[in-house]
Amino acid sequence: MKLYFSPLACSLATRITLYEARAHATFEEVDSETKLTASGRDFRQIHELGLVPVLELPNGEVLSEGAAILQHVARSHPEAQLAPTDPLGLARLQQWLCFIGMELHKAVFVPLLSKQTGPDAKSYALGLAESRLSWVARHLRDREFLLERFSVADAYLFAVLNWTVATPVDLRPWPALLEYQARLRTRPAIERAFDEELSLYRSEQARIRKDQPITTPAAQ
């Protein structure tokens, strides 16, 4: 398999899951601005929306949408026990993947991270954060994971909570979330995935700063 990803984007959840599953996979970075892959290919030829993650399967087919990819990896590696198998457990997993994807990822963090979002939209998105994060924090107050054991939903939530460092969302009012985040950070697969992508992200940001023209008052 090959994962197309951008550093510290939601595709981090898939990298974590692949490492947790000890799956055989390669990784190709996608520039979030140019949409070029590390090999120089236009990523939109692979997925016309240009959105990561995309997982290329051994037979050449491609799978998009993070929640679908996470569940595919989990089901392809049942020995890793990254997803429940009973009907209610699967429904709970879907509940969390839908909530994280819609109520946190898309509703709160995408507007806050986007350069195209206006101040009113950013303010509205930030206003949604309190109720949604409070709900998750109450659930995690006396729990180690979202479900009975670590699952792909935890990988997704970990990736999304990392975006608080780049937005005005402050997790300090929710100690349960900070403790959850710190606890997951110690898992070997998460530590490996996060450290690798943080290094790539820093390199990408350094390159962007280097490529930006230097302006002076006289030149403006």
C-alpha positions in Angstrom: 0.0 0.0 0.0 1.0 3.6 -0.5 -0.3 6.5 1.6 -0.4 10.0 0.1 -0.2 12.4 2.9 0.6 16.0 4.0 2.6 16.5 7.2 0.4 16.8 10.3 -2.8 16.9 8.2 -5.6 14.4 9.0 -3.6 11.8 7.1 -1.5 11.5 10.3 -4.3 9.3 11.6 -3.7 6.8 8.8 0.0 6.8 9.3 -0.6 6.0 13.0 -3.0 3.3 12.1 -0.6 1.7 9.6 2.1 1.7 12.3 -0.3 0.3 14.9 -1.3 -2.5 12.5 2.4 -3.1 11.5 1.2 -2.9 7.9 3.5 -2.9 4.9 3.2 0.6 3.4 5.1 3.3 1.7 4.5 7.1 2.0 4.5 9.9 -0.5 4.2 13.5 0.6 1.8 15.9 -1.1 2.5 19.6 -1.0 -0.6 21.2 0.4 -0.1 24.4 -1.7 1.0 23.1 -5.1 -0.7 19.7 -4.9 2.5 18.1 -6.3 3.6 14.8 -4.9 7.2 14.2 -3.8 7.8 12.5 -7.1 6.6 15.5 -9.0 3.2 14.2 -10.1 0.1 16.3 -9.9 -1.8 14.8 -7.0 -5.1 15.7 -8.6 -4.5 13.1 -11.3 -4.7 10.6 -8.4 -7.6 12.2 -6.6 -9.2 15.1 -8.4 -10.2 17.0 -5.3 -6.5 17.0 -4.2 -7.4 16.0 -0.7 -5.3 13.7 1.6 -5.3 11.0 2.7 -5.5 8.7 -0.2 -4.4 5.1 0.1 -3.3 3.2 -3.0 -4.1 -0.4 -2.6 -1.8 -3.3 -3.8 -4.2 -3.9 -6.8 -3.8 -0.3 -7.9 -7.1 0.9 -6.7 -7.2 4.1 -4.6 -9.3 4.8 -1.5 -10.1 8.3 -0.3 -11.8 9.8 2.8 -10.0 9.3 6.1 -12.8 7.4 7.9 -13.1 4.9 5.1 -9.3 4.4 4.9 -8.9 3.9 8.7 -11.6 1.3 8.8 -10.2 -0.5 5.7 -6.7 -0.7 7.4 -8.3 -2.0 10.6 -10.4 -4.6 8.9 -7.4 -5.7 6.7 -5.3 -6.3 9.9 -7.8 -7.8 12.4 -5.0 -9.0 14.6 -4.2 -5.4 15.6 -7.7 -5.0 17.0 -8.1 -1.4 15.9 -11.9 -1.6 15.4 -14.7 -3.5 17.2 -16.3 -6.4 15.4 -19.7 -6.6 17.2 -22.6 -4.6 15.8 -22.9 -2.2 18.7 -19.1 -1.6 18.8 -19.0 -0.9 15.1 -21.9 1.6 15.5 -20.0 3.3 18.4 -16.9 3.5 16.2 -19.0 5.1 13.4 -20.4 7.5 15.9 -17.0 8.7 16.9 -15.5 8.8 13.4 -18.5 10.8 12.2 -18.4 13.2 15.2 -14.6 13.8 14.8 -14.9 14.3 11.1 -17.9 16.5 11.0 -18.1 18.4 14.3 -14.4 18.9 15.0 -12.4 18.5 11.8 -14.8 20.2 9.3 -16.9 22.4 11.5 -14.3 23.8 13.9 -10.8 23.4 12.6 -11.1 23.7 8.9 -12.5 27.3 9.1 -9.9 28.2 11.7 -7.0 26.9 9.7 -8.1 28.1 6.3 -6.6 31.3 4.8 -9.8 31.9 2.9 -12.1 32.0 5.9 -13.3 35.4 6.9 -13.3 36.7 10.5 -17.1 36.1 11.0 -16.8 32.4 9.9 -13.7 31.9 12.1 -15.6 33.4 15.1 -18.5 31.1 14.5 -16.3 28.1 14.2 -14.5 29.0 17.4 -17.8 29.3 19.1 -18.6 25.7 18.3 -15.5 24.4 19.9 -16.6 24.7 23.6 -19.7 22.5 23.4 -18.1 19.8 21.2 -14.8 19.6 23.2 -16.7 19.6 26.5 -18.7 16.6 25.3 -15.6 14.6 24.4 -13.9 15.6 27.6 -16.8 14.4 29.7 -16.7 11.1 27.9 -12.9 10.7 28.5 -12.9 11.9 32.1 -12.8 8.3 33.4 -11.8 6.5 30.3 -8.5 5.7 28.6 -9.8 5.6 25.1 -12.9 6.6 23.2 -14.0 2.9 23.0 -13.1 0.0 25.2 -9.6 -0.2 23.8 -7.4 1.9 21.4 -9.1 2.2 18.0 -8.8 4.1 14.7 -11.1 6.7 16.3 -8.4 7.6 18.8 -5.8 7.9 16.0 -8.2 10.4 14.2 -8.9 12.4 17.4 -5.2 12.6 18.2 -4.5 14.0 14.8 -7.3 16.6 15.0 -6.4 17.7 18.6 -2.9 18.5 17.4 -4.3 21.4 15.4 -5.0 23.4 18.5 -1.4 24.6 18.4 -2.1 26.4 15.1 -5.5 27.8 16.1 -7.0 29.9 19.0 -8.6 26.7 20.5 -7.1 26.2 24.0 -7.4 22.8 25.6 -6.5 24.0 29.1 -10.2 24.2 30.2 -10.4 20.4 29.5 -7.7 18.6 31.5 -9.2 15.3 30.4 -8.3 16.1 26.8 -4.8 17.2 27.7 -4.2 14.0 29.7 -5.7 11.9 26.8 -3.4 13.7 24.3 -0.3 13.2 26.5 -1.2 9.5 27.1 -1.6 8.7 23.5 1.6 10.5 22.6 3.5 7.8 24.6 2.2 5.0 22.3 5.2 3.9 20.2 3.2 4.0 16.9 1.9 7.5 17.6 5.3 8.8 18.8 6.9 7.5 15.7 4.3 8.9 13.3 4.1 12.3 15.0 7.8 12.8 15.2 8.3 11.9 11.5 5.6 14.2 10.3 6.6 17.0 12.7 10.1 16.9 11.1 8.6 17.0 7.6 6.3 19.9 8.6 9.2 21.9 9.9 11.2 21.3 6.8 8.2 22.3 4.7 7.7 25.5 6.6 11.4 26.4 6.4 11.3 26.0 2.6 8.2 28.2 2.4 9.9 30.9 4.4 13.0 30.6 2.2 10.9 30.9 -1.0 9.0 34.0 0.1 10.4 37.3 -1.2 11.9 39.6 1.4 10.2 43.0 1.3 11.5 46.3 2.7 9.5 49.5 3.3 11.2 51.0 0.2 10.2 48.1 -2.0 6.6 48.0 -0.9 
